[in-house]
Each structure stands twice: as structure tokens, then as C-alpha cells.
Amino acid sequence: MRIKVLGAAAGGGFPQWNCGCPNCREVRAGTLVAKPLTQECVGISADGEGWFLLNVSPEIRSQIESYPPLHPRGPRHSPIAAVVLTNGDLDHILGLLSLRESHP
């Protein structure tokens, strides 16, 4: 079993686009030793070939690009076999719009 955390931040990511709290300000300024995070999404695979995504954040494109096992291996291919949504929150479903392209 392989599990890959593609994103772990709450809605809006970290730093959040509209937040001026000390943590968000300092990470933008480079004075806080912290890594920017995308919104929550997890990849799960039993064999490393077919993947299930647990939620699909609006940043799904960059999350897929950041993890080579999720890259296509041919024209109109995706190792993503299915998406499991835990709820209807926008930060969990908006990535579906990016995954709308079909393939065999």
C-alpha cells in the first residue's frame, strides 16, 4: 500500500491568500521556516500503478505534477482510477473540473 499526501492545508492553502496572521506574513517574507502547502488531497495505491484520490482540491494539477507516479504514461492516460469524496466542500470537489477530460 502506498499513501502520498499531496496537500495538507485547510481551504485556501498556506499561506492563505487572504490571511495576514503572523504565520502567513512570515512565510511570505521568508522569515518563518515553513513550507507553503496546498489544500488537502491524498493519493492511495495498492500496487503503485492505479491510484485513488481522496478529495480533489483546486490545486490538483500542481499536486499531480509534483508526484511522478500520477503522471500520464501515454496519450490520454491517467493512473488515477477513481476519486473518493469525503464531503461536498468546495475545497474537496473543485479539482473535479480539472479531471473532466476523458480517456479509455
N, C-alpha and C positions, 0 to 999 in steps of 0.2 A: 504494500500500500504506500502510495506517495501522496503527500499533502503539501501544497505550496500556498502560503499566504501571499496573495497578490496585492492586497491592500488591507489596512487595519485601522484606518481612521474613521471617525464618525462622518456624517453627511457634511460635505464641503471640504473634506481632507484636512491636512495640517501642513502649513498654516492655513487656517480657514480664510477664504477670500475676503470676508467682511469682518474679521476679528482683529482687534488691536490690543489684545491682552498681552501681558509681558512675554509669555512664551512665543506667541505668534510674531510679535515685534522683534524679539531677539533672534529667532531663527531666520527671519528675513534679513536682519542686519549681519548675520553670521557670528553673533556673539554667544549664541546658545549652541552647544554641541548636541544637535538633534538632527534627525533626518526627516525631510518632508515626506509625508505619507499620503497615498491615495486612499479613496474610500474603500470600505470593506468588500472583499471578494476573496474566495478561497477556491483553489483547484484541487480536485481529488481524482486519483487514478489507481486502479488495481494493478495495471500492467505497464504504466508509463507510456502507453500508446493512445488509448481513449481516455478522455478527461471529462469529468462532470464539474461544472462551475456552481458553487454555492453563492447565489446572488450575482448580479452583473451591474457593477457601478457604471456611472457615466464615463469613467476613465478606462473602460475595458480595453480599448485599443492600445493604449500605452502599457497596460498591465500585460496583455498578450505579447506585445513586442519586447517586454522586459524579461520574458521567460521562454527560452528556445523550445522546450517541449510542446509549447502551444502554437508554434509557428506552423504554417501550412507546409506540406511536403510535396505539393504539386499544384497545378492549376485548379482553382475552385475546390480546395481541400481544407479541411479543418480537423484537428484531432479532438475538438470539442464535440462530444457526443450528446450532451444534454445540459440543461440548466435547471437547477433546483432553487426555487424562490422561497425564502422563509416568511415573507410577507409582501405587501404591496407598497412599501415605502418607495418613494421616487429614487432614493439613492441605492435601492436594491434592484430596480427594474429598468431604469433609463438606458442601461447598456444594451438591452434587448434591441433597441433601434439600430445599434451598430452591427448586430449579429443577424440582421434580417436577410442578408444575401444568401441565396440557397446554393446548394451543391449536392452531388449524388450521395 
